[in-house]
Amino acid sequence: MNILVTGAAGFIGMHTARALLDAGHRVVGIDNLNDYYPVALKEARLATLRERPDFVWRQLDIADRDSIAALFAAEPFDAVVHLAAQAGVRHSLRDPHAYVSANLLGFTNILEGCRHARTPHLVFASTSSVYGQNAKVPFHEADPTDHPVSFYAATKKANEAMAHSYAHLYGLPVTGLRFFTVYGPWGRPDMAPWLFTEAILAGRPIKVFNHGQLQRDFTYIDDIVDGIVRLLPLAPTAGGDGSRPDESWAPYRLCNIGNHDPIPLLRFIETLEAAIGREAIKEFLPMQPGDVPATFADTDKLAGLTGFSPRTPLREGLDRFVAWYRRYHVDILPGLKSGDSYGAQARH
Ligand SMILES: NC(=O)c1ccc[n+]([C@@H]2O[C@H](COP(=O)([O-])OP(=O)(O)OC[C@H]3O[C@@H](n4cnc5c(N)ncnc54)[C@H](O)[C@@H]3O)[C@@H](O)[C@H]2O)c1
């Protein structure tokens, strides 16, 4: 297949593109390489893709209407994996306009591209954050998601509604995937695994919000990618009765993609300490605005559709993350800073 992956220099995008290339597909990857977090990391991820002959790279902003229209007009895609977005709950309190640009305007441009090109399947990233303060666990796709507690979640909830209207109006087959806290090698510097590892190694305190009374359904990147790759050939078809918010008469569906194993924050920290071989200094703080107390994915729907079965225990996933984190800072990053070919370095 010829597949467009947006956000290809991002954490999930790079791993997804790599897996699709491994499976023999041609991948067109786009990203605007913005500086929400260090661009060097995005470039190093990209370098691992650019050495692959079936990977085509274009630096594009999805909010640029003409460029995205031209991209879709230039060649047909058999599927689109839309992962480019302004991510992060906390940042959405500081810079909501970044979310409007990437997540609302950019998303509209991707929908329009798929509509005019009659793309057979659009798979896009939503988030567990749409469940807000849902107290019923595990979170099921048909649970109410009408009360987002961050602007980030509000834009992702909007994406789900926007995608549904395109599925209904134009018959565009769309799957929205609600990702649950993804972690692993090449992960995001604004997320807990990276922030905590960095602080523990530097002997600095880690910030433990809500006094540790948080739970997250941490999901290892390879399991997430496995779910995406399995789902891609399975475009939804029209014909449901529309009786559930996650299904519809239109060719549209929503699926959770998570580990189905919520981890209390303090257990997560203990496991990370063991993986690093050092204790954390903990600074206990109150709940942060926009945060949710717990996430827990019901993944029966995705399992039923694809056989998805997450298989990476937290300790194993964190061991791999910490090993990568050390290698990145020892072998890869210094090469980037000194201007060496990061392509060669990033191959490790
Ligand atoms: N990582 C998680 O735990 C998690 C959880 C829930 C949802 N998600 C969603 O999954 C997707 C991928 O997340 P990630 O963790 O890989 O984040 P990421 O920030 O590493 O990747 C997103 C990529 O999109 C690019 N991008 C942002 N705005 C763009 C624009 N206007 N034009 C082109 N490219 C743009 C960024 O440069 C970045 O490389 C996002 O949609 C995110 O909201 C992630």
The ligand as a MOL file (V3000), in Angstrom:
LIG
                    3D

  0  0  0     0  0            999 V3000
M  V30 BEGIN CTAB
M  V30 COUNTS 44 48 0 0 0
M  V30 BEGIN ATOM
M  V30 1 N 1.8770 9.7820 23.2090 0
M  V30 2 C 0.7130 9.5970 23.8460 0
M  V30 3 O 0.6720 9.0790 24.9550 0
M  V30 4 C -0.5700 10.0100 23.1880 0
M  V30 5 C -1.7700 9.7840 23.9090 0
M  V30 6 C -2.9810 10.1490 23.3340 0
M  V30 7 C -3.0100 10.6910 22.0560 0
M  V30 8 N -1.8480 10.9160 21.3860 0 CHG=1
M  V30 9 C -1.9390 11.5010 20.0440 0
M  V30 10 O -1.1540 10.7190 19.1660 0
M  V30 11 C -0.5850 11.5450 18.1470 0
M  V30 12 C 0.9240 11.3710 18.1190 0
M  V30 13 O 1.4310 11.7420 19.4000 0
M  V30 14 P 2.9680 11.6640 19.7690 0
M  V30 15 O 3.0510 11.2540 21.1850 0
M  V30 16 O 3.7100 10.9200 18.7270 0 CHG=-1
M  V30 17 O 3.3220 13.2170 19.7110 0
M  V30 18 P 4.5300 13.9780 18.9980 0
M  V30 19 O 4.4100 15.4140 19.4170 0
M  V30 20 O 5.8120 13.2770 19.2620 0
M  V30 21 O 4.1550 13.8260 17.4630 0
M  V30 22 C 3.3260 14.7160 16.7720 0
M  V30 23 C 4.0870 15.2090 15.5580 0
M  V30 24 O 3.2140 16.0660 14.8290 0
M  V30 25 C 3.9560 17.1410 14.3410 0
M  V30 26 N 3.0660 18.2790 14.1210 0
M  V30 27 C 2.4420 19.0460 15.0550 0
M  V30 28 N 1.7510 20.0340 14.4580 0
M  V30 29 C 1.9260 19.8640 13.1180 0
M  V30 30 C 1.4900 20.5800 11.9910 0
M  V30 31 N 0.7270 21.6840 12.1050 0
M  V30 32 N 1.8490 20.1400 10.7550 0
M  V30 33 C 2.6340 19.0360 10.6200 0
M  V30 34 N 3.1130 18.3360 11.6630 0
M  V30 35 C 2.7630 18.7500 12.9030 0
M  V30 36 C 4.9830 17.4390 15.4150 0
M  V30 37 O 6.1160 18.1210 14.8870 0
M  V30 38 C 5.3180 16.0430 15.9360 0
M  V30 39 O 6.4790 15.5350 15.3020 0
M  V30 40 C -1.0450 12.9560 18.4610 0
M  V30 41 O -2.2060 13.2210 17.7010 0
M  V30 42 C -1.3930 12.9070 19.9270 0
M  V30 43 O -2.3500 13.8750 20.2830 0
M  V30 44 C -0.6330 10.5860 21.9240 0
M  V30 END ATOM
M  V30 BEGIN BOND
M  V30 1 1 1 2
M  V30 2 2 2 3
M  V30 3 1 2 4
M  V30 4 1 4 5
M  V30 5 2 4 44
M  V30 6 2 5 6
M  V30 7 1 6 7
M  V30 8 2 7 8
M  V30 9 1 8 9
M  V30 10 1 8 44
M  V30 11 1 9 10
M  V30 12 1 9 42
M  V30 13 1 10 11
M  V30 14 1 11 12
M  V30 15 1 11 40
M  V30 16 1 12 13
M  V30 17 1 13 14
M  V30 18 2 14 15
M  V30 19 1 14 16
M  V30 20 1 14 17
M  V30 21 1 17 18
M  V30 22 2 18 19
M  V30 23 1 18 20
M  V30 24 1 18 21
M  V30 25 1 21 22
M  V30 26 1 22 23
M  V30 27 1 23 24
M  V30 28 1 23 38
M  V30 29 1 24 25
M  V30 30 1 25 26
M  V30 31 1 25 36
M  V30 32 1 26 27
M  V30 33 1 26 35
M  V30 34 2 27 28
M  V30 35 1 28 29
M  V30 36 1 29 30
M  V30 37 2 29 35
M  V30 38 1 30 31
M  V30 39 2 30 32
M  V30 40 1 32 33
M  V30 41 2 33 34
M  V30 42 1 34 35
M  V30 43 1 36 37
M  V30 44 1 36 38
M  V30 45 1 38 39
M  V30 46 1 40 41
M  V30 47 1 40 42
M  V30 48 1 42 43
M  V30 END BOND
M  V30 END CTAB
M  END
